[in-house]
Amino acid sequence: MSVAPCIDLNSDSGESFGQWTMGDDAAILPLISSANVACGFHAGSPAGIFTTLRAAQRLGVAVGAHVSYPDLVGFGRRNMDVASDELTADVIYQIGALQGLATAAGTRVSYVKPHGALYNTIAHDKRQAMAVLAAIQSVDASLPLVALAGSALIAWAREAGICTVAEAFADRAYHQDGSLVSRRETGAVIHDPEVVAQRVVQMILEGGVTSVEGEFVTIEAQSVCVHGDSPDSVEMTRCIRQRLEAEGISVRAFIQAV
Protein backbone atom coordinates (compact mmCIF):
# COMPACT_ATOMS: atom_id res chain seq x y z
CA MET A 1 0.00 0.00 0.00
CA SER A 2 1.51 3.33 -1.07
CA VAL A 3 1.91 6.14 1.43
CA ALA A 4 0.20 9.42 0.54
CA PRO A 5 2.72 12.23 -0.03
CA CYS A 6 2.99 15.01 2.54
CA ILE A 7 4.93 18.23 2.93
CA ASP A 8 5.62 20.85 5.57
CA LEU A 9 4.66 24.43 4.72
CA ASN A 10 6.55 27.07 6.69
CA SER A 11 6.36 30.85 6.76
CA ASP A 12 8.07 33.67 8.64
CA SER A 13 5.96 35.22 11.39
CA GLY A 14 6.08 37.38 14.51
CA GLU A 15 7.85 40.12 12.56
CA SER A 16 5.62 43.08 13.43
CA PHE A 17 7.11 45.69 15.75
CA GLY A 18 4.79 47.88 17.82
CA GLN A 19 2.69 49.94 15.42
CA TRP A 20 4.66 48.64 12.43
CA THR A 21 2.92 45.62 10.86
CA MET A 22 4.79 43.04 8.82
CA GLY A 23 2.81 40.20 7.29
CA ASP A 24 -0.60 38.89 8.33
CA ASP A 25 0.02 36.19 10.91
CA ALA A 26 -3.68 35.76 11.69
CA ALA A 27 -4.39 34.84 8.06
CA ILE A 28 -1.21 32.85 7.33
CA LEU A 29 -0.99 30.65 10.43
CA PRO A 30 -4.14 28.57 9.68
CA LEU A 31 -2.69 27.71 6.26
CA ILE A 32 0.78 26.48 7.30
CA SER A 33 2.21 23.74 9.49
CA SER A 34 5.38 25.43 10.81
CA ALA A 35 5.96 29.06 11.82
CA ASN A 36 9.44 30.59 11.80
CA VAL A 37 9.02 33.10 14.61
CA ALA A 38 11.24 36.18 14.80
CA CYS A 39 13.40 36.46 17.91
CA GLY A 40 13.83 40.24 18.08
CA PHE A 41 17.13 40.62 16.24
CA HIS A 42 15.82 41.33 12.75
CA ALA A 43 12.18 41.98 13.63
CA GLY A 44 9.51 41.37 16.26
CA SER A 45 8.67 42.92 19.61
CA PRO A 46 8.11 40.75 22.72
CA ALA A 47 4.38 41.46 22.86
CA GLY A 48 3.90 40.80 19.16
CA ILE A 49 5.97 37.61 19.26
CA PHE A 50 3.97 36.40 22.25
CA THR A 51 0.70 37.02 20.40
CA THR A 52 1.95 35.00 17.43
CA LEU A 53 3.09 32.16 19.67
CA ARG A 54 -0.28 31.94 21.36
CA ALA A 55 -2.01 31.84 17.98
CA ALA A 56 0.34 29.09 16.79
CA GLN A 57 -0.39 27.11 19.94
CA ARG A 58 -4.16 27.36 19.40
CA LEU A 59 -3.84 26.22 15.80
CA GLY A 60 -1.38 23.41 16.46
CA VAL A 61 1.32 25.01 14.30
CA ALA A 62 4.92 24.03 15.08
CA VAL A 63 7.21 26.86 16.20
CA GLY A 64 10.79 27.47 15.11
CA ALA A 65 13.34 30.07 16.22
CA HIS A 66 13.98 32.39 13.26
CA VAL A 67 17.41 33.58 14.35
CA SER A 68 19.22 36.43 12.63
CA TYR A 69 22.11 38.83 12.60
CA PRO A 70 21.49 41.82 14.92
CA ASP A 71 20.04 43.97 12.16
CA LEU A 72 16.69 45.62 12.86
CA VAL A 73 17.36 48.47 10.44
CA GLY A 74 18.18 46.14 7.55
CA PHE A 75 15.58 43.49 8.48
CA GLY A 76 18.37 40.95 8.79
CA ARG A 77 19.14 41.08 5.09
CA ARG A 78 22.58 42.73 5.29
CA ASN A 79 25.70 40.57 5.31
CA MET A 80 27.74 40.78 8.51
CA ASP A 81 31.19 39.45 9.32
CA VAL A 82 30.45 38.54 12.94
CA ALA A 83 33.12 36.90 15.12
CA SER A 84 32.39 33.25 15.80
CA ASP A 85 32.00 33.50 19.56
CA GLU A 86 29.76 36.54 19.21
CA LEU A 87 27.57 34.83 16.61
CA THR A 88 27.24 31.74 18.79
CA ALA A 89 26.16 33.87 21.75
CA ASP A 90 23.70 35.82 19.58
CA VAL A 91 21.99 32.64 18.42
CA ILE A 92 21.90 31.17 21.94
CA TYR A 93 20.32 34.41 23.18
CA GLN A 94 17.63 34.38 20.50
CA ILE A 95 16.68 30.73 20.96
CA GLY A 96 16.52 31.24 24.72
CA ALA A 97 14.32 34.32 24.44
CA LEU A 98 11.87 32.55 22.18
CA GLN A 99 11.85 29.47 24.41
CA GLY A 100 10.79 31.62 27.36
CA LEU A 101 7.93 33.25 25.47
CA ALA A 102 6.90 29.91 23.92
CA THR A 103 6.70 28.24 27.32
CA ALA A 104 4.48 31.06 28.60
CA ALA A 105 2.30 30.66 25.50
CA GLY A 106 1.85 26.94 26.11
CA THR A 107 4.00 25.77 23.21
CA ARG A 108 7.69 25.06 22.57
CA VAL A 109 10.50 25.82 20.15
CA SER A 110 10.80 22.74 17.94
CA TYR A 111 13.47 23.75 15.43
CA VAL A 112 15.83 26.53 14.31
CA LYS A 113 15.77 28.32 10.97
CA PRO A 114 18.21 31.17 10.31
CA HIS A 115 16.83 34.27 8.61
CA GLY A 116 17.85 36.35 5.61
CA ALA A 117 21.56 37.09 5.22
CA LEU A 118 22.52 34.66 7.98
CA TYR A 119 20.60 31.85 6.24
CA ASN A 120 22.33 32.55 2.93
CA THR A 121 25.79 33.03 4.42
CA ILE A 122 25.97 29.84 6.47
CA ALA A 123 24.78 27.81 3.49
CA HIS A 124 28.37 28.11 2.20
CA ASP A 125 30.49 29.87 4.89
CA LYS A 126 31.77 27.09 7.13
CA ARG A 127 33.14 29.35 9.87
CA GLN A 128 29.86 31.09 10.50
CA ALA A 129 27.95 27.85 9.98
CA MET A 130 29.95 26.13 12.73
CA ALA A 131 29.25 29.06 15.07
CA VAL A 132 25.50 28.64 14.56
CA LEU A 133 25.74 24.87 14.97
CA ALA A 134 27.68 25.36 18.21
CA ALA A 135 24.85 27.53 19.52
CA ILE A 136 22.25 24.86 18.77
CA GLN A 137 24.39 22.20 20.40
CA SER A 138 24.79 24.37 23.49
CA VAL A 139 21.05 24.99 23.90
CA ASP A 140 19.51 21.73 22.67
CA ALA A 141 21.31 19.44 20.24
CA SER A 142 18.01 17.73 19.40
CA LEU A 143 16.64 20.85 17.70
CA PRO A 144 16.53 20.30 13.91
CA LEU A 145 18.08 22.93 11.65
CA VAL A 146 16.21 24.08 8.55
CA ALA A 147 18.70 24.69 5.72
CA LEU A 148 18.73 25.35 2.00
CA ALA A 149 18.29 22.11 0.05
CA GLY A 150 21.53 21.07 -1.61
CA SER A 151 23.71 23.41 0.44
CA ALA A 152 27.01 22.51 2.10
CA LEU A 153 25.46 23.39 5.47
CA ILE A 154 23.39 20.22 5.48
CA ALA A 155 26.50 18.02 5.43
CA TRP A 156 28.28 20.16 8.05
CA ALA A 157 25.28 19.98 10.37
CA ARG A 158 24.97 16.22 10.02
CA GLU A 159 28.68 15.80 10.75
CA ALA A 160 28.09 17.83 13.94
CA GLY A 161 25.22 15.57 14.96
CA ILE A 162 22.47 18.09 14.19
CA CYS A 163 19.35 16.81 12.44
CA THR A 164 18.63 18.78 9.26
CA VAL A 165 15.52 19.61 7.27
CA ALA A 166 16.13 20.53 3.63
CA GLU A 167 14.07 23.49 2.48
CA ALA A 168 12.83 24.75 -0.86
CA PHE A 169 11.18 28.09 -1.67
CA ALA A 170 7.74 28.19 -3.24
CA ASP A 171 8.05 31.57 -4.94
CA ARG A 172 11.74 31.67 -5.85
CA ALA A 173 13.29 30.82 -9.21
CA TYR A 174 16.16 28.31 -9.35
CA HIS A 175 19.24 27.93 -11.51
CA GLN A 176 20.03 24.54 -13.03
CA ASP A 177 22.73 23.98 -10.39
CA GLY A 178 20.11 24.18 -7.65
CA SER A 179 21.02 27.67 -6.45
CA LEU A 180 18.44 30.42 -6.01
CA VAL A 181 18.28 33.18 -8.61
CA SER A 182 19.50 36.39 -6.98
CA ARG A 183 16.78 38.84 -5.97
CA ARG A 184 18.71 41.44 -7.97
CA GLU A 185 17.78 39.59 -11.17
CA THR A 186 14.48 39.86 -13.03
CA GLY A 187 12.21 36.90 -12.40
CA ALA A 188 13.89 35.87 -9.16
CA VAL A 189 10.57 36.01 -7.32
CA ILE A 190 7.44 34.48 -8.85
CA HIS A 191 4.22 36.34 -8.05
CA ASP A 192 1.52 34.32 -9.84
CA PRO A 193 -0.20 32.14 -7.17
CA GLU A 194 -1.25 29.49 -9.70
CA VAL A 195 2.27 29.17 -11.10
CA VAL A 196 3.75 28.98 -7.61
CA ALA A 197 1.22 26.34 -6.53
CA GLN A 198 2.02 24.21 -9.59
CA ARG A 199 5.76 24.48 -8.87
CA VAL A 200 5.24 23.28 -5.30
CA VAL A 201 3.27 20.27 -6.55
CA GLN A 202 6.05 19.58 -9.05
CA MET A 203 8.67 19.73 -6.28
CA ILE A 204 6.78 17.13 -4.26
CA LEU A 205 5.62 14.74 -6.96
CA GLU A 206 8.56 15.02 -9.37
CA GLY A 207 11.35 15.93 -6.94
CA GLY A 208 12.32 19.22 -8.52
CA VAL A 209 11.34 22.16 -10.73
CA THR A 210 12.18 23.68 -14.07
CA SER A 211 15.11 26.10 -13.77
CA VAL A 212 15.37 29.52 -15.41
CA GLU A 213 17.67 27.88 -17.95
CA GLY A 214 14.81 25.57 -18.93
CA GLU A 215 16.39 22.44 -17.45
CA PHE A 216 14.83 20.29 -14.73
CA VAL A 217 16.70 20.66 -11.42
CA THR A 218 16.36 18.12 -8.61
CA ILE A 219 15.35 19.59 -5.25
CA GLU A 220 14.98 17.18 -2.35
CA ALA A 221 13.08 19.10 0.31
CA GLN A 222 11.10 18.19 3.41
CA SER A 223 9.75 21.71 3.88
CA VAL A 224 8.61 24.47 1.54
CA CYS A 225 8.78 28.13 2.56
CA VAL A 226 6.11 30.63 1.60
CA HIS A 227 7.22 34.20 2.28
CA GLY A 228 4.78 35.89 4.64
CA ASP A 229 5.87 39.50 4.08
CA SER A 230 4.87 39.92 0.42
CA PRO A 231 1.60 41.71 -0.47
CA ASP A 232 0.07 38.59 -2.04
CA SER A 233 1.35 36.08 0.51
CA VAL A 234 -2.03 35.09 1.94
CA GLU A 235 -3.59 34.49 -1.47
CA MET A 236 -0.52 32.57 -2.59
CA THR A 237 -0.43 30.37 0.51
CA ARG A 238 -4.14 29.65 0.24
CA CYS A 239 -3.74 28.72 -3.41
CA ILE A 240 -0.83 26.40 -2.59
CA ARG A 241 -2.79 24.74 0.19
CA GLN A 242 -5.85 24.20 -2.02
CA ARG A 243 -3.74 22.78 -4.85
CA LEU A 244 -1.93 20.39 -2.50
CA GLU A 245 -5.20 19.12 -1.10
CA ALA A 246 -6.60 18.66 -4.61
CA GLU A 247 -3.55 16.53 -5.47
CA GLY A 248 -3.96 14.41 -2.33
CA ILE A 249 -0.83 15.87 -0.70
CA SER A 250 -1.23 16.45 3.04
CA VAL A 251 0.32 19.40 4.87
CA ARG A 252 2.07 18.30 8.05
CA ALA A 253 4.80 19.73 10.26
CA PHE A 254 8.14 18.05 9.58
CA ILE A 255 8.79 17.69 13.32
CA GLN A 256 6.22 14.90 13.33
CA ALA A 257 8.55 12.90 11.10
CA VAL A 258 11.94 13.99 12.49
C-alpha positions in Angstrom: 0.0 0.0 0.0 1.5 3.3 -1.1 1.9 6.1 1.4 0.2 9.4 0.5 2.7 12.2 0.0 3.0 15.0 2.5 4.9 18.2 2.9 5.6 20.9 5.6 4.7 24.4 4.7 6.5 27.1 6.7 6.4 30.8 6.8 8.1 33.7 8.6 6.0 35.2 11.4 6.1 37.4 14.5 7.8 40.1 12.6 5.6 43.1 13.4 7.1 45.7 15.7 4.8 47.9 17.8 2.7 49.9 15.4 4.7 48.6 12.4 2.9 45.6 10.9 4.8 43.0 8.8 2.8 40.2 7.3 -0.6 38.9 8.3 0.0 36.2 10.9 -3.7 35.8 11.7 -4.4 34.8 8.1 -1.2 32.8 7.3 -1.0 30.6 10.4 -4.1 28.6 9.7 -2.7 27.7 6.3 0.8 26.5 7.3 2.2 23.7 9.5 5.4 25.4 10.8 6.0 29.1 11.8 9.4 30.6 11.8 9.0 33.1 14.6 11.2 36.2 14.8 13.4 36.5 17.9 13.8 40.2 18.1 17.1 40.6 16.2 15.8 41.3 12.7 12.2 42.0 13.6 9.5 41.4 16.3 8.7 42.9 19.6 8.1 40.8 22.7 4.4 41.5 22.9 3.9 40.8 19.2 6.0 37.6 19.3 4.0 36.4 22.2 0.7 37.0 20.4 1.9 35.0 17.4 3.1 32.2 19.7 -0.3 31.9 21.4 -2.0 31.8 18.0 0.3 29.1 16.8 -0.4 27.1 19.9 -4.2 27.4 19.4 -3.8 26.2 15.8 -1.4 23.4 16.5 1.3 25.0 14.3 4.9 24.0 15.1 7.2 26.9 16.2 10.8 27.5 15.1 13.3 30.1 16.2 14.0 32.4 13.3 17.4 33.6 14.4 19.2 36.4 12.6 22.1 38.8 12.6 21.5 41.8 14.9 20.0 44.0 12.2 16.7 45.6 12.9 17.4 48.5 10.4 18.2 46.1 7.6 15.6 43.5 8.5 18.4 41.0 8.8 19.1 41.1 5.1 22.6 42.7 5.3 25.7 40.6 5.3 27.7 40.8 8.5 31.2 39.4 9.3 30.4 38.5 12.9 33.1 36.9 15.1 32.4 33.2 15.8 32.0 33.5 19.6 29.8 36.5 19.2 27.6 34.8 16.6 27.2 31.7 18.8 26.2 33.9 21.7 23.7 35.8 19.6 22.0 32.6 18.4 21.9 31.2 21.9 20.3 34.4 23.2 17.6 34.4 20.5 16.7 30.7 21.0 16.5 31.2 24.7 14.3 34.3 24.4 11.9 32.5 22.2 11.9 29.5 24.4 10.8 31.6 27.4 7.9 33.2 25.5 6.9 29.9 23.9 6.7 28.2 27.3 4.5 31.1 28.6 2.3 30.7 25.5 1.8 26.9 26.1 4.0 25.8 23.2 7.7 25.1 22.6 10.5 25.8 20.1 10.8 22.7 17.9 13.5 23.7 15.4 15.8 26.5 14.3 15.8 28.3 11.0 18.2 31.2 10.3 16.8 34.3 8.6 17.9 36.4 5.6 21.6 37.1 5.2 22.5 34.7 8.0 20.6 31.9 6.2 22.3 32.5 2.9 25.8 33.0 4.4 26.0 29.8 6.5 24.8 27.8 3.5 28.4 28.1 2.2 30.5 29.9 4.9 31.8 27.1 7.1 33.1 29.3 9.9 29.9 31.1 10.5 28.0 27.8 10.0 29.9 26.1 12.7 29.3 29.1 15.1 25.5 28.6 14.6 25.7 24.9 15.0 27.7 25.4 18.2 24.9 27.5 19.5 22.2 24.9 18.8 24.4 22.2 20.4 24.8 24.4 23.5 21.1 25.0 23.9 19.5 21.7 22.7 21.3 19.4 20.2 18.0 17.7 19.4 16.6 20.8 17.7 16.5 20.3 13.9 18.1 22.9 11.7 16.2 24.1 8.5 18.7 24.7 5.7 18.7 25.3 2.0 18.3 22.1 0.1 21.5 21.1 -1.6 23.7 23.4 0.4 27.0 22.5 2.1 25.5 23.4 5.5 23.4 20.2 5.5 26.5 18.0 5.4 28.3 20.2 8.1 25.3 20.0 10.4 25.0 16.2 10.0 28.7 15.8 10.8 28.1 17.8 13.9 25.2 15.6 15.0 22.5 18.1 14.2 19.4 16.8 12.4 18.6 18.8 9.3 15.5 19.6 7.3 16.1 20.5 3.6 14.1 23.5 2.5 12.8 24.8 -0.9 11.2 28.1 -1.7 7.7 28.2 -3.2 8.0 31.6 -4.9 11.7 31.7 -5.9 13.3 30.8 -9.2 16.2 28.3 -9.4 19.2 27.9 -11.5 20.0 24.5 -13.0 22.7 24.0 -10.4 20.1 24.2 -7.6 21.0 27.7 -6.5 18.4 30.4 -6.0 18.3 33.2 -8.6 19.5 36.4 -7.0 16.8 38.8 -6.0 18.7 41.4 -8.0 17.8 39.6 -11.2 14.5 39.9 -13.0 12.2 36.9 -12.4 13.9 35.9 -9.2 10.6 36.0 -7.3 7.4 34.5 -8.9 4.2 36.3 -8.1 1.5 34.3 -9.8 -0.2 32.1 -7.2 -1.3 29.5 -9.7 2.3 29.2 -11.1 3.8 29.0 -7.6 1.2 26.3 -6.5 2.0 24.2 -9.6 5.8 24.5 -8.9 5.2 23.3 -5.3 3.3 20.3 -6.5 6.0 19.6 -9.1 8.7 19.7 -6.3 6.8 17.1 -4.3 5.6 14.7 -7.0 8.6 15.0 -9.4 11.4 15.9 -6.9 12.3 19.2 -8.5 11.3 22.2 -10.7 12.2 23.7 -14.1 15.1 26.1 -13.8 15.4 29.5 -15.4 17.7 27.9 -18.0 14.8 25.6 -18.9 16.4 22.4 -17.4 14.8 20.3 -14.7 16.7 20.7 -11.4 16.4 18.1 -8.6 15.3 19.6 -5.2 15.0 17.2 -2.3 13.1 19.1 0.3 11.1 18.2 3.4 9.7 21.7 3.9 8.6 24.5 1.5 8.8 28.1 2.6 6.1 30.6 1.6 7.2 34.2 2.3 4.8 35.9 4.6 5.9 39.5 4.1 4.9 39.9 0.4 1.6 41.7 -0.5 0.1 38.6 -2.0 1.4 36.1 0.5 -2.0 35.1 1.9 -3.6 34.5 -1.5 -0.5 32.6 -2.6 -0.4 30.4 0.5 -4.1 29.7 0.2 -3.7 28.7 -3.4 -0.8 26.4 -2.6 -2.8 24.7 0.2 -5.8 24.2 -2.0 -3.7 22.8 -4.8 -1.9 20.4 -2.5 -5.2 19.1 -1.1 -6.6 18.7 -4.6 -3.6 16.5 -5.5 -4.0 14.4 -2.3 -0.8 15.9 -0.7 -1.2 16.4 3.0 0.3 19.4 4.9 2.1 18.3 8.0 4.8 19.7 10.3 8.1 18.0 9.6 8.8 17.7 13.3 6.2 14.9 13.3 8.6 12.9 11.1 11.9 14.0 12.5 
